Amino acid sequence: MRDALTDIDEDVFASLRLSNMSEEGVRLVGRALETLAIDRASGCATLDVEGCEPNVLGYISDLVLEVDGVAVSSWQGDGRCKFSVRSAVRELPASQLAQFIAEGMGSAGGHESKAGG
């Protein structure tokens, strides 16, 4: 589609390519990181996140995964809970952990390294 355009504003394309999160989203990530708890015995990190879009929740888990082998971020509100799981531990697939967390409360799904519910 870009190639079909005759008058291209490169600044607009750069902005679209680089702007994945709002300013408030960045601030929300900062506040969530303040709640980071790492359990060295289990190799799991958890965070509490304010209400946000699932992609921001996933971003936070991706970021924390760089510190530890398993990351779970979640938010609760309006009688609901959403969570994101990331795992770099082969013996603990993210999809299985997400299903365990959601059991009896809701649904979950995902892959070996990324899941949510």
N, C-alpha and C positions, 0 to 999 in steps of 0.2 A: 504494500500500500504506500509506503514511504517513497519508493522509487517512482510511483505514478504521479507524485506531486511535482509541480513545476516550481513553486516558490516555497522553499523549505526554511523554516525558522529553527536553526540548530539549537538555540537556547531553549525553545519549547521542547524539543525532543530530548535534550539533556535533562531538563526538569522532569519530564515524564519518566525517563529511565531511572533517575536517581531518587525521586520522591515516592517512597513507599510508605511513609508514616507521617502523620501530622505532628505538629509541635506538641500537642497534648499527649499524643501517643508516646513520644520520647520522654516526656515528664512522667507518664504513668510507668514506663519501664524503670526509670530511676527510683520511683517510690517502691516498686515491687522488689527491686534489688536490695532495698533496705531491709526487707523481711527474710532474706536468704538464710536458710538453716541447712547446715551440712552435717549429716550423720556419717562420720568416717568409718564406723563399724560396718555399716551396710553399703557405703559408697553411694548414698542417695542424697540429693539436694532437693529441697522444697522451698516454694515461695507462695505468698498470698498476693493476689493481683486484684486490683479494682476492676469493675466491669469493663470489658473491652471486646474488641472483635477477635475471633479465633486466630487470625493471622498474627496479631500482636502477641497473643498468648503463646503461640508457637515460636515466635521470634525470641521471647523471653526464655523459653525452655532451650532453644538452640544456643543461646548465649551462655546459659548456666552449664550446659553440657560440656562446654569448653573447660570447665573447672573440675567436673566430676563425671563419673561414668553413667549415672542415671539422674535425670532431672524431671520434676513434676511441678508444674505451675497451675494455679487454679484461682477462680474467682467465684464468689457466691453473691446472689442478689435476686430479688423478686421471686424467692422460693425456688431458685434454680442454682445449679452449680455447673460450671464448665471447667474442664481441665485439659492440659496438654502434657504428654509424656514423651520424653526422648531417652533413648538408651543406646549406649555404645558397648553394652555388655551382652555378648552373644548368648549367655545362659539366661538372660532376662529380657526377652523381646518386649518392646514397647507395647505392642498390641495385646500381649497377654497381661501385662501389668495394668493397662487401661481397662481391660475386661474385668479384672479382679477389683479394681477401684469402683467401677460402675455397677458391679453385681448387686442386684436388689434395689437399685435406685434409678437406673436408666440404661442407656446404651453406650457402646464404645466401639471403636474400630481403628484400623490403621495398619501399619507395617512393622517390620522388625525393629526399625530404628525410630520411627515417628508414629504417634497415635494420639487419640484424644477422645473425649466423651462429654 
